[in-house]
Every structure is written in structure tokens, then in C-alpha cells.
Amino acid sequence: MTEKLTRRIVLKFGTNLLTSGQDRLDIDFMSKLVAQVAELHRQGCEVLIVTSGAVAAGRQRLGLAKGSTRELKGIPLKQVLAAVGQGQLMKTYEELFGHHQLTVAQALLTRASLIDRAGYLNTRNTLLALLELGIIGIINENDVVAVDELEEARFGDNDNLSAMVANLVDADLLLILTDTGGLYTADPHCHPEAELITEVREITPSIEAAAAGPQATGATGGMITKIEAAKLATSSGITVVIASGREVDVITRLVRGEAIGTRFLPAGRRESRVRWMLSGLGTRGRLTVDNGAAQALATQHRSLLAAGIKAVAGEFERGDIVDIVDGTGDKLGSGISNYSSAELIRITGARSDQITEILGHNYGAEVVHRNNLALFEQQREV
């Protein structure tokens, strides 16, 4: 049996990893990480990076000592450091990836941007578009907006953010790279006899208890936040590895399947999302398509355009799930609509270049993008 290609990867780089435990970014070490990502890109992999390091870069730029706690006119110093450092961090990534002729793009996210239905869809579509174009997305939490006082607006740490991003883009693999070798039976800093747990099939209370100690130091989280991230990602069918970023060529070796660090096996198959969409549990409406659109969806896995829609049924909003049926009423599949029912009624049958003229705005040529589409032909493969 041929081993499945790991094609879509989310990488998480922690602050201590990028700074080598110092007060500034370790550019030489970052260049080694970037070189590995570039190699994966050459092999046809799609890669997103969730990165920490903005606060450290800001501290370096302002010449402030690590551990400073002073406030600036009521605004936590961390917000100021992040505001100063984010540009420095992106400049570093842009220069390093530029050596490999790769383009980077910045995405600053907050929890609020993903809780909102339209925001979730916008973010997913943008990240998927970056992957399709071969652009390396550099993702961080928007610390300037997501202030500490607004706990509901924060991811809490970039471990959880990386899991949410992996879930968002249906990643095959999430690599959380840190300054420790993985999950141990006890804190190896305090217990030299502690053993590395190389594989976790299920995140049990005992696994969580092993992670409760300060196994990994960092700007925000520790090993416990990495386990929380692993739980979220594996429940979505994504393999997760927590490993030391200091291992030579660790990224490329892990993608090849080499046993490094702690590997968390997915709790279910990726197709669970497809099965859920096709179940009709979340359906809010129905789109009837013409024969040409039905053929393009079924045989070419194309996106659904307004020109191919004949009728709209039900009331739904942008981001809701709709059924897609052919002219005889047979269900072809389901997908996430980029437009509301009211908008679709107005643009049904229209060409993509007419949408802005009709609506006064445009959410894209695709009514249902192929990345947000589940067809019954796919269900037979589950």
C-alpha cells in the first residue's frame, strides 16, 4: 500500500525556538527553519506558518530588557512591543524566504474574527487561496487588537491558534516545534529519568497530567497548551507532532514520517467533515443547478458559479450550508455558500463579471468554492 502524501502542513514556531532563549530573534537559526520549509514547497507541499516572536522582535527593536512589566498610558507593554515587532518579524521572514524566491503573506487573526460566521469563511477562503498560489502564509494573533482584558477575543496562545488554523484549512499535519523533545512521562528538567512518549493514540487524563508540569517554557503556554492544541486538531482528523525544533532538518524528517518527538494520531478520518456536510444536519437551503454545472461539479470538481444556478430555495445567510441538486431534484452534494439566499436570488444565472453591478459588492466569483464543497462521489471514498 502506497503511503499517503502529507501535502498540507501547518507549522507552529514558538518564541523560545525563534529566539534561542535570548532577547532577540536568532536569524541564523530562523534561516535553517525557512530552508526546510522551502524544500517542502519544492516537493509540492502546501505550508502555513503560525509564528510567535513579535514581542521579542519589538523588545529588540526598542532595546528593552526581557521581563519588563511597566505600562504605557494604561496599555500593556506587550501590545506596544507586538505593534513594533510584528513588522520586524515579517520583514525577517520576507527576507529569509526571498532567498528561496518564495513570497510570504501576513495574516493577523483574533478569535472574534473566526467566531463570526462570515469571518470564518473569509479567513478560510483567504488561507486556501494563499496555498493555491504557492504563497507562504505567516500567521500570528493580533495582540494589538486582542487585548488581555478581552479574554473571549484571545486564542490564549499560538499553540491553540495553530490547531484552529490546521482545522480551518483541513491540514494533513500540524507540527508544533518547541525547545523540548516532546511530551515526557514527567518534567525532564526536574526528573532526569523521565521518558519520552513517542506516540499518543488517545489524549487521556493521564496524558494531560503528564503535560501539567512546566515541560516547556515559553512566552505564553507550556506543554499543557500544546496538548490542548493536539486534542483540538486530532479530533478533526489531523496528525499532530510536538518535537524539538533544534533537531537537524526536523521539519523535512517529520514530514517523511520519521519518529521524532511525540506523534498524536488523529481521532477520526478527514472525511468526517464531508460526511457531516452531506448528512444535511446543517443545511439551510437548496440550490438547483443546470446540467452544465452539474456535470462540472460531478466530473471536474469545479466551483459552483452563479451562472449555473437555476433556482434558490430556503432562507440562509452567507456561510450557511446548502444542498446542491440537479434539474430532476437529485442531490449532488452540499457546500458552504459565499452568498445569502437574498443575494443569490438576484444573481442567479448571472455571469461572474456581473455580480458587482447587480449587488453593489462582490464576495468572489464562486457561489460555492470547491474547497467548501462535498459531493456524493467523495462520500463513496469514505
N, C-alpha and C positions, 0 to 999 in steps of 0.2 A: 504493500500500500504506500503510495506516494505521500510524503509528509506535506501538510498544508503550508503554503507560503504565508509567513507573517508579513502582511502588506501594510497595514495601517497601525502606526505606533505613536503613543503619547509618551513623552519623556518628561520627568519631573526632576529639576535640578534644585537642590537646597542651598541655602545661604552658606552654610559651613563648607559645602563642597566647592562652591564657586569662589570662596574667599580663602580656602585652605586654612580656615580658622583665624584669619587675620582681620584687620580693619579695612581691607581694600579688596577689590576683585583681583583674582590671580589670572592675569591674561594668558600667561603661558599654558596654564592648565586648561582654561576655557578653550584655547585653540585646539587642544587634543580632543576635547569632547565634540567640538564643532567638526573636526576632521572625520570623526566616526559617523556623525550624522550625514555628512556629505557623502561618505562611502555608501551608506544605506540608500541615500537618494539616487546614487548612480546605479544601484541594484534594483531600482524600481519601487522602493518602499515610499510610503507617504508618512511624513513625520510632522508632529506638532510638539512644541516645547512649552511646558509650564515652568516658569522660572521665578525663583526668588532673586534677591541681590540688589533690588533698587535702593533699599535703605542703606545698605553697605556702600553702594556707589555714591549715594548722596552724602554720607558721612565722610567719605574720602574726598569728595569734591569740596566740601566745606571745611575740611580739616578738623572735624570734631572727634573727640575721643569716644571709643566704644563704651556703651553703658551710660551715656549722658541721659538724664531724666528731666532736664529743665523744659519748661513750657514756653511757647512763643505766643503771647497775647491770647491765651486760652486754648490754642490749637496744639494738640500733642506734637512734640518734636518729630515723631515718626512720620506724620503726614507731610511735614516740610521736607524731611530727608527723602521720602519717596518721590515727592514732586520734583526735587532737584535731581535725584538719582535715576529716575526712570529713563530720562533722555540719555544719560550717560551709559546706562545699561544697554539700551537699544543701539546706541552708536557703536558700542563694543561688539555686539552681535552682528551688526551690519558690516563692520569692517572684517570680522573674522570669517563670516560666510562669503563675503565678497572675494576673498582669496580663492574660493572654490566656485566662483561665478554663480552663486546662488542668491536669490532675492529673499529678504525677510519682510514680514509684516507684523505690526504690533496690534494686539487685542487686549484691552483692559476691561475686565469683567467685574460685575458685582452680582451678588446673589439675587438682588432685586431684578436685574436685567434678565435672569433666567426664570424667575418665578412667574413673571408676566408671560402669558401665552405667546403673544406676538414677539416679544423679545427673545424667547427661547427659539422660536422658529427663525428669526433673523440671524441669531448667533450661529445656529446650526448651519444654515444655508451659507453664511459667510465663511465659516471654517471649512466646510466641504468644498466651496469654490476655491479657496486657497490651495487645498490639497490637489484639486483637479488641475490647477495651473502650475503645480510644482513649486509653490511658494512655501517657505518655512514660516509657519505661524509662531510668533513668540508671545506667549500668553502670561498675564500676571493679574493679580487682583488690583482693582483701582483703589489703592489705600487712601488717596486724596478724597474720594467720594465716600467710601465705606468706612466712616469713622468708627472708633471703638465704641462710642455711646450707642450706636445703632446696631446692636448685635444681630438683629434679624437681617441686616443688609450685608453682613460679612460671611464669607466662607469659613473664616476662623483660621485657616492656614492653607498653604498651597498644596498640601497633600490631598485634602478634600476637593480642592479645585481641580486637581489633575484627574481625580476619579470622575468628577462631573463632566469634564471635557471629554474623557475617554468614552463615557456613556453617550454624550451628545453626538459624537461622530461615529459611533459603532466601531470603536477601535478593536483590533485583534489583541493588542498587547499594551500594557501600561508598565513602564519601568520607572520605579521610584528610586533614584540614586541618591545616596546619602554618604555620611562619613563613617558608617559602621557596616559590618559584613552582612547584616540581615537580622532576622529575628532569632534570638538565642533563648535557651531554656531559663536563663536568668541574666541579669545585667552583667555582661562580661567585664565591665570596668571594676565591679565590686567582687565578682565571683569568677576567678580565672578558670575554674573547672566547667563553666557554662558551655553548653554545646550548641552549635548552630542547628537550627531546624531548617532542613533543606527543602521540605515540601509540606504544604498545608492543603489538605483536601476539603476541610471544613473549618471555618473560624468558630471555634467553640469557646466557652467561658475560660477554659484552661489556656487557650492561645491568647486570649485577651489579658489574662492575668500575667502571663509571661511578658507581655508587652507593657505592663503597667509601670515598670521601673524606668528610670532615665537611661534607656539603652542608647538613645541617640540624642545628642544635644543639637539645638537649632534655634533659629530666631523666634519661632512660634510654637511648633509642635515637638513631638518626640516620637518614639516608636508607637505609642498608642494611637496617635493621629494617622499614622501610616497604616495601621491595622484597620482603623475605621474606613480609610480610603479603599483598602483592599476589599473590605466587606461590600462596600457600595459597588465597586467595579465588577467583582466576581459574580455578584447577584445579577448583573446584566450580561453575563456570559463572556467576560473579558479576563484573560490571564494576566496576573499581576506578579511582578518580581520586585522585591526590595533587596538592594545589593549595594556594595561599596562602589562609588564612582571612581575610586582610586585604583581599582583593578585595571591592568593593562588591556586596552581595547574591549572594555567590559560591555559596551553597547552592542557592538557588532557580534561579540561572542554570545551574548544573551539572545539576540535575535536569531542566531543559528541554533539555539536550543541548548547551549552549554549550561551545565548545572553550576551556577554561581549564585550565592546569596540564598534567599528564601523565595520559592515559587509558590504562588497561591493559585490553585486550579479553579477554573470557572464553575459556578454552581449550576449553570444551565448552558444550553447552546444559544448562539447568537440569533438563531431563527425564532426564538421565543417572542421577539418583538414583532416579527412577521405574523406569527400565529395569533398574537393578541390583536393586531390590526385587522386581520381577516375574520376574527370572531364576531365582529360587529358590535362588541360591547361599548365601544366609544364612538360609534357612528352618529353623526348629527344631520347628515343629509345624503343626497344621491345625485350623481351626475350621469346623464345619458350621453354617450359619445357616438359619433358616426362610425361607419365601417372602416374608414381610413385610419382614424385614431385608434380604434380597437385593434387593428392589425399592427400598428406601430407599437402599441403598448405590449401586445402579446408576444411578438416575434423579435422586436428590436430593442426592447426595454428602454423606450424613449419617454421623455417627459410628456405630460398632457398639456396641450396648449388650448387657449380659448377657442381657436378656430375649429377644433374638433368636437366641441361640446354642442349638443343639440337641445338639451333641457336641463333645468336645475330644479330639484325638489327639496323641501325642508328649509328650515331657518338655521343658519350656522354662521360662525364668525371665522375670521382668518385664524388659522392654526388648528381648527377642528378637523376631525377625521370624517371623511365622506366615502361612501361606496361609489364605485365606478361600474356602470352597466352598459351593455351594448343595446342596439336598437330593439332587440327581442326581449330585453329585460334580464338577460343572463348576467350574473355578477362576474366581472373580470377581476376585481380586487378592491383594495381600499388605499387611501392615501391622505396626506395632510394638505389641506387646501391653503394656498397662498392668498386667497381672496375670500371675502364673505359671500353669502348667498345673494345679498342685495347687489353687490358689485358684479357677481358672475352673471346675474340676470341681464345686466346692462351690456356686458361684453361677450355674451355667448355668440359664437360664430365669427367673432371679430379677429382680424389679423393682429399679431403681437405689436406691430408698429402703430396700431390704432388705440391701444389701451389708454395711453396718457391723454389723448384727445377726448376720449369718451368719459373717463373717470376724473381727469384732472390730476391724477397721480399714477404711479406705476410700482408694483411690488415685484416686477420681473415678468419675463415672457411666459414662464411656466405657471400654469394654474396648480398643477401638482408636479413637483420636481421628481425625477426618477430616484433620487436618494431618499425621498419621503414616500415611496410607492411600494406596496406589497401586492403581488399578483398571485393568483391561484396556481400558476405554473411554478412559482417558487415554493408554494406550500407542499407540492409533491416531493420536493427535495428534502423536506424536514424529517 
